Amino acid sequence: MARYTLREISEKAGVSISTVSRVLSGKGFVSDDARLKVHAAIEELRQRAQLSVPSPLTGGLIGFFIPAPMSYIPTQTVVNQTLTEAIRVHAQRHGCNLVFGTWSAGSGPATPGDKLLKENRLSGAIFARTRLGDERQLTAASSGLRMPVVLINRLFHIEGLMCVGVQHEKVGQLAARHLLKLGHAAIAMIGGPQDTQSFAGRAKGFLEELRKAGLEPRREWMITPHLDPDAVRQALVPILDRSERPTAIFAGNDRLALVVLQEAQKRGLAVPKDLSVIGVDGLIESELAIPALTTISMPWADMGRLAVDLIAQYAVCPHINSATLTLDVSLIERESTAPPGG
């Protein structure tokens, strides 16, 4: 089994051993530059070791789970497919297979995923789509498992949990700053369901940024429908059908934004002349939309790959069972946003 020490990582990365320790534990301040150097060093050491030594996950099985109460959200979305494929391909590079399922999340009947977790036959478990308030169930689940547990798209600092995600408040802030920079003041938000950290965090950051600019969000323009397209269309009626309309809309993800584009076009509204629209995710659909959608790009594939790497790291260093990896997001400015009237 390939093993490397904190000293080897620090020498390869050109940083101190204490910095490596802070990166791996997720505790204490570390600059983005140092964090990237540490992860690059670990990856180089791992690849070097693979030339002569099999991955510690070879022949293993990784479980990828979503809470059963969140299974109402379609799994055949580009985001989920991108994430699942990244995990599957990277697991295979480690000589490991992937199984997908649901877990009861402490409510409702037991699922096949619960059984698989209790059997402790997995090399590790990856959880996504966890809800706000799931912290207790996640902590309890991880403490009873003899395997590493990685959360995707959520950031925690809880002993026994490893996390890979982004600061969702920053996502909302970037979207708001972009629209404010263009000169928009009449701004609406289609936020998505607020029982998930991603949508709740994006909405929080967005609204805070508007208030920081001296704008008090209009309550009737701040809506949080479920992700069902029909629900979104219905929620847009009082916003788009009135004579006083917003000049810009922030959508909590690209799928919501694409529905906004469709509904605007049905009403003869030109995007971005009559209405600017910005989404979140950076999906291929957003690039192919007419007009091409301005969006905040999310590092979905990187999250999936790093989740697998954390499980492999645990196999080598089982004493490191807690880590928080925060990835960056970026604005992709396309054709769907412009100054008001523009």
Beta strands, then each sheet from edge to edge (+ up, - down):
strand 1: 61-67
strand 2: 97-103
strand 3: 124-127
strand 4: 149-152
strand 5: 162-166
strand 6: 187-190
strand 7: 222-223
strand 8: 248-251
strand 9: 276-281
strand 10: 294-297
strand 11: 323-327
strand 12: 330-332
sheet 1: 2+ 1+ 3+ 4+ 5+ 11+
sheet 2: 7+ 6+ 8+ 9+ 10+ 12-
end
